[in-house]
Amino acid sequence: MVTRSRLFVGKRQVKNESALKEIRLPEEGELFGRVLKMMGGENVMIKCDDNVTRRGRIRGKLKRRVWIRDNDIVIIAPWDFNESERGDIVWRFTLPQVEWLKDNGHIAKDF
């Protein structure tokens, strides 16, 4: 029996509503970015908030859990080497979370 406080996500995952409402802000060395284009496999083109376009890699942990599409807002962690060209995607925001980020001034309204 499933209570009302749980939501089914896919076939196997069951997350409660509080886990879906969780929001994460970029830590030191991480940036907000918008997915410009899916490049196939685990690679995507991302326009970061520092106006640099990087090729992002969807980490395996995230790839199995979250579906990333064009125009999604993500957090990207640039690599230590090739910092201006490559990075790992560590988080994807849902639409209500993006609205919250815009309302609270974490990202620009036109981002």
CORNOR-V841997 format. One record per residue. N is the residue number from 1. RES is the residue in one small letter. OMEGA is omega in degrees with one decimal (NA if undefined). Layout:
BEGIN
n:N res:RES omega:OMEGA
n:N res:RES omega:OMEGA
END
This chain:
BEGIN
n:1 res:m omega:-179.1
n:2 res:v omega:178.7
n:3 res:t omega:-179.0
n:4 res:r omega:-177.9
n:5 res:s omega:-179.9
n:6 res:r omega:177.1
n:7 res:l omega:174.9
n:8 res:f omega:177.2
n:9 res:v omega:-176.6
n:10 res:g omega:-177.2
n:11 res:k omega:-170.5
n:12 res:r omega:-172.2
n:13 res:q omega:172.0
n:14 res:v omega:178.8
n:15 res:k omega:175.9
n:16 res:n omega:-173.1
n:17 res:e omega:-179.2
n:18 res:s omega:177.9
n:19 res:a omega:179.4
n:20 res:l omega:-179.9
n:21 res:k omega:-179.0
n:22 res:e omega:179.0
n:23 res:i omega:-176.5
n:24 res:r omega:176.6
n:25 res:l omega:-179.6
n:26 res:p omega:175.1
n:27 res:e omega:-179.2
n:28 res:e omega:179.4
n:29 res:g omega:178.7
n:30 res:e omega:-176.2
n:31 res:l omega:168.0
n:32 res:f omega:176.5
n:33 res:g omega:176.3
n:34 res:r omega:-179.8
n:35 res:v omega:178.9
n:36 res:l omega:-172.1
n:37 res:k omega:172.8
n:38 res:m omega:-176.0
n:39 res:m omega:-179.4
n:40 res:g omega:-178.5
n:41 res:g omega:-179.4
n:42 res:e omega:-175.7
n:43 res:n omega:177.1
n:44 res:v omega:173.1
n:45 res:m omega:-174.7
n:46 res:i omega:172.5
n:47 res:k omega:-175.9
n:48 res:c omega:-177.5
n:49 res:d omega:172.4
n:50 res:d omega:177.9
n:51 res:n omega:174.5
n:52 res:v omega:176.8
n:53 res:t omega:-178.2
n:54 res:r omega:171.2
n:55 res:r omega:-177.9
n:56 res:g omega:177.9
n:57 res:r omega:177.7
n:58 res:i omega:-179.2
n:59 res:r omega:-178.0
n:60 res:g omega:179.4
n:61 res:k omega:-179.7
n:62 res:l omega:-176.4
n:63 res:k omega:-178.8
n:64 res:r omega:-174.2
n:65 res:r omega:-169.0
n:66 res:v omega:177.0
n:67 res:w omega:-179.0
n:68 res:i omega:-177.6
n:69 res:r omega:176.4
n:70 res:d omega:177.9
n:71 res:n omega:173.8
n:72 res:d omega:174.2
n:73 res:i omega:-176.2
n:74 res:v omega:168.4
n:75 res:i omega:-179.6
n:76 res:i omega:176.8
n:77 res:a omega:179.6
n:78 res:p omega:178.7
n:79 res:w omega:178.2
n:80 res:d omega:173.6
n:81 res:f omega:-173.4
n:82 res:n omega:-174.4
n:83 res:e omega:-178.0
n:84 res:s omega:-176.8
n:85 res:e omega:-171.6
n:86 res:r omega:176.3
n:87 res:g omega:178.2
n:88 res:d omega:174.3
n:89 res:i omega:-177.2
n:90 res:v omega:-178.2
n:91 res:w omega:172.8
n:92 res:r omega:-179.4
n:93 res:f omega:173.1
n:94 res:t omega:-178.6
n:95 res:l omega:177.4
n:96 res:p omega:177.6
n:97 res:q omega:177.7
n:98 res:v omega:177.4
n:99 res:e omega:178.6
n:100 res:w omega:178.5
n:101 res:l omega:178.9
n:102 res:k omega:-179.2
n:103 res:d omega:-177.7
n:104 res:n omega:172.5
n:105 res:g omega:178.5
n:106 res:h omega:174.2
n:107 res:i omega:-178.5
n:108 res:a omega:-179.1
n:109 res:k omega:-178.1
n:110 res:d omega:-178.0
n:111 res:f omega:NA
END
